Amino acid sequence: MKSIRSFLVILVILTGAWLEAQGWDLKVTSLTRDGARIPDATLLVARGNQTKQESVKAGDVFPEGVVLAVPPRVTLTLASSNGNTLTLLPGTRLRLSAGSGKGEEYGLEEGTLRCIVKRALDFFNVRHDSFQAIVRGTEY
């Protein structure tokens, strides 16, 4: 009986590690300019210590650690692997700080961010300067 319990504990640990390793990302779901849908837009994207302009379209995926800067007149909507939605309004700069099957954390560096949190799991945090919003299953 003890060996079965040990096996089940190991199986749960390995399954959790496998699920965690499956990755987390944010997918572009829509782009608009002045309220009208557009197929793509040029955003300033920082990956590590490199920042460059990139053409972004619906379906593009961003991992944690990336910083996105939305240009004037453009609104970017993203969906996380956890089913949460983020809308970056024109002029917004957002750091995708951390994400996993356990939760999400963002750094709002500038602008306005609208979040619809459907599945926060253990955490959903948005930091801005010394302010931090901690949310569970709501919209703000």
Phi, psi and chi 1 to 4 in degrees:
 res  aa     phi    psi   chi1   chi2   chi3   chi4
   1 MET       -  -39.7 -169.9   67.8  158.7      -
   2 LYS   -64.3  -37.7 -173.1  174.4 -177.9  178.0
   3 SER   -69.0  -32.7   63.3      -      -      -
   4 ILE   -67.8  -43.5  -69.0  174.4      -      -
   5 ARG   -61.8  -43.3  -86.6 -169.0 -120.8  148.7
   6 SER   -61.4  -42.1  -63.2      -      -      -
   7 PHE   -62.0  -44.5  171.7   75.4      -      -
   8 LEU   -64.4  -39.3  -69.8  175.5      -      -
   9 VAL   -63.3  -45.6  167.3      -      -      -
  10 ILE   -62.8  -42.2  -68.6  169.9      -      -
  11 LEU   -61.2  -43.4 -178.9   61.8      -      -
  12 VAL   -63.6  -43.5  167.0      -      -      -
  13 ILE   -63.2  -46.1  -69.3  169.5      -      -
  14 LEU   -65.5  -39.3  -69.8  175.6      -      -
  15 THR   -64.0  -43.1  -58.4      -      -      -
  16 GLY   -62.1  -42.3      -      -      -      -
  17 ALA   -65.5  -38.7      -      -      -      -
  18 TRP   -65.6  -43.7  178.5   80.0      -      -
  19 LEU   -63.6  -40.0  -72.1  171.3      -      -
  20 GLU   -63.9  -36.7 -167.8   72.3   28.0      -
  21 ALA   -75.0  -10.8      -      -      -      -
  22 GLN   -69.1  -13.2  -67.8  -53.5  -60.6      -
  23 GLY    92.6  163.3      -      -      -      -
  24 TRP  -140.7  143.6  172.3   91.2      -      -
  25 ASP  -158.3  174.8   56.2   37.2      -      -
  26 LEU  -118.9  132.1  -76.5  170.3      -      -
  27 LYS  -110.0  135.9 -176.8 -177.0  -75.1 -171.5
  28 VAL   -70.1  123.9  176.3      -      -      -
  29 THR  -104.5  -29.3   57.6      -      -      -
  30 SER  -161.9  156.3   72.2      -      -      -
  31 LEU  -133.4  137.3  -67.7  151.2      -      -
  32 THR  -133.7  151.7   62.0      -      -      -
  33 ARG  -125.8  119.4  178.4  172.8  -73.4  118.5
  34 ASP    53.3   36.5  -62.6  -31.4      -      -
  35 GLY    88.3  -10.2      -      -      -      -
  36 ALA  -100.9  134.7      -      -      -      -
  37 ARG   -60.6  140.3  -72.7 -177.8   87.4   85.9
  38 ILE  -130.5  152.7   54.9  174.6      -      -
  39 PRO   -74.4  -28.9   23.9  -30.8      -      -
  40 ASP  -159.2  168.1   60.0    9.0      -      -
  41 ALA  -153.8  154.5      -      -      -      -
  42 THR   -95.4  119.5  -58.5      -      -      -
  43 LEU  -115.5  156.4  -85.4   61.6      -      -
  44 LEU   -87.9  120.8 -161.2   58.4      -      -
  45 VAL  -122.8  124.8  179.4      -      -      -
  46 ALA  -106.5  123.8      -      -      -      -
  47 ARG  -124.3  111.5  -60.7  172.6 -169.1  -90.5
  48 GLY    65.1 -126.2      -      -      -      -
  49 ASN  -100.4   11.5   59.9   -2.2      -      -
  50 GLN  -111.2  128.7  -68.6 -171.3  -21.4      -
  51 THR  -121.1  129.9  -58.2      -      -      -
  52 LYS  -151.6  162.2   63.3  179.9 -177.0  174.0
  53 GLN   -79.9  134.5  -69.1 -171.6  -20.9      -
  54 GLU  -132.5  141.7  -68.4 -174.5   20.6      -
  55 SER   -79.9  125.7  179.1      -      -      -
  56 VAL  -119.1  138.0  174.7      -      -      -
  57 LYS  -135.9  166.3   62.7 -174.2  178.8  -44.1
  58 ALA   -56.8  136.3      -      -      -      -
  59 GLY    99.5  -19.1      -      -      -      -
  60 ASP   -64.4  148.8  -74.5   -7.5      -      -
  61 VAL  -123.5  139.2  174.8      -      -      -
  62 PHE  -123.4  132.1  -64.8  100.9      -      -
  63 PRO   -86.5  174.4   33.1  -36.0      -      -
  64 GLU   -64.9  154.7   66.3 -179.6   50.2      -
  65 GLY    96.1  -14.3      -      -      -      -
  66 VAL   -83.7  147.3  171.1      -      -      -
  67 VAL  -114.4  128.0  177.6      -      -      -
  68 LEU  -111.3  132.1  -58.1  173.8      -      -
  69 ALA  -119.4  116.9      -      -      -      -
  70 VAL   -89.5  131.8  179.9      -      -      -
  71 PRO   -74.2  167.2   26.1  -32.1      -      -
  72 PRO   -57.0  147.1  -21.7   31.1      -      -
  73 ARG    72.9   -5.6  -58.6  175.4   42.1 -147.3
  74 VAL  -107.4  138.0  172.5      -      -      -
  75 THR  -118.1  132.2  -60.3      -      -      -
  76 LEU  -116.3  128.6  171.3   68.3      -      -
  77 THR  -114.7  131.5  -57.7      -      -      -
  78 LEU  -123.0  149.7  -55.6  162.1      -      -
  79 ALA  -122.4  131.2      -      -      -      -
  80 SER   -84.8  164.0   76.7      -      -      -
  81 SER   -60.2  -21.9  -58.7      -      -      -
  82 ASN   -87.0   -0.5  -67.5  -28.9      -      -
  83 GLY    91.2    7.0      -      -      -      -
  84 ASN   -87.4  151.6  -60.9  -40.8      -      -
  85 THR  -116.9  134.9  -57.4      -      -      -
  86 LEU  -123.4  132.3  -72.6   83.0      -      -
  87 THR  -118.2  118.6  -58.2      -      -      -
  88 LEU   -98.4  116.9  -71.3   69.2      -      -
  89 LEU   -79.8  165.8  -61.5 -177.0      -      -
  90 PRO   -52.2  136.0  -28.0   36.3      -      -
  91 GLY    83.6    5.6      -      -      -      -
  92 THR   -84.2  139.9  -62.7      -      -      -
  93 ARG  -122.9  121.0 -171.5  170.1   60.0 -123.8
  94 LEU  -127.9  132.7 -178.1   71.3      -      -
  95 ARG   -97.3  127.1  177.4  176.8  -56.0  -82.3
  96 LEU   -86.8   83.6  -45.4 -179.8      -      -
  97 SER   -66.8  -51.5  -58.5      -      -      -
  98 ALA  -156.6  146.1      -      -      -      -
  99 GLY  -158.9  144.8      -      -      -      -
 100 SER  -163.2 -176.8   70.5      -      -      -
 101 GLY   -66.9  -10.9      -      -      -      -
 102 LYS   -92.0  -22.1  -66.4 -177.1  178.8 -177.6
 103 GLY   163.5 -171.3      -      -      -      -
 104 GLU  -142.2  148.1  -56.6  169.4   21.9      -
 105 GLU  -141.7  136.0 -176.5  163.3  -27.2      -
 106 TYR  -129.2  156.4  -56.9   95.7      -      -
 107 GLY  -119.6  109.9      -      -      -      -
 108 LEU   -84.4  106.7 -179.1   60.0      -      -
 109 GLU   -88.0  -27.4  -63.0 -179.3   -2.7      -
 110 GLU  -167.2  147.6 -177.0  177.7  -19.2      -
 111 GLY    95.7 -155.5      -      -      -      -
 112 THR  -126.8  133.8  -55.8      -      -      -
 113 LEU  -126.8  131.7  173.2   67.3      -      -
 114 ARG  -113.3  128.3  179.7  172.7 -174.2 -106.2
 115 CYS  -120.6  136.6  -56.5      -      -      -
 116 ILE  -117.1  109.1  -60.4  174.3      -      -
 117 VAL   -98.2  107.0 -178.4      -      -      -
 118 LYS   -96.6  -30.3  -68.4 -174.8  179.1  176.1
 119 ARG  -146.4   87.4 -172.9  168.1  166.9 -128.9
 120 ALA   -81.9  -22.6      -      -      -      -
 121 LEU    56.5 -124.1  -60.9  173.4      -      -
 122 ASP   -79.3  -29.5  -69.1  -18.1      -      -
 123 PHE  -159.4  153.1   63.0   93.8      -      -
 124 PHE  -148.6  105.5 -173.6   95.6      -      -
 125 ASN  -123.0  142.0  -57.5  -23.6      -      -
 126 VAL  -127.1  121.1  177.5      -      -      -
 127 ARG  -104.8  141.9  -64.7  179.2 -173.2  -90.1
 128 HIS  -146.8  113.9  178.3   70.4      -      -
 129 ASP    51.8 -121.5  -68.1  -29.9      -      -
 130 SER   -94.9    5.4   61.3      -      -      -
 131 PHE   -98.7  141.0  173.9   76.1      -      -
 132 GLN  -137.0  127.5  177.2  175.6  -20.7      -
 133 ALA  -100.8  128.6      -      -      -      -
 134 ILE  -116.3  121.4  -59.3  172.0      -      -
 135 VAL  -128.3  147.6  179.7      -      -      -
 136 ARG  -137.9  115.1  -70.9 -139.4  164.0   85.8
 137 GLY    57.9   49.9      -      -      -      -
 138 THR  -149.5 -172.6 -171.4      -      -      -
 139 GLU  -128.0  136.5 -175.0  174.2  -30.0      -
 140 TYR  -153.0      -   71.5   99.0      -      -
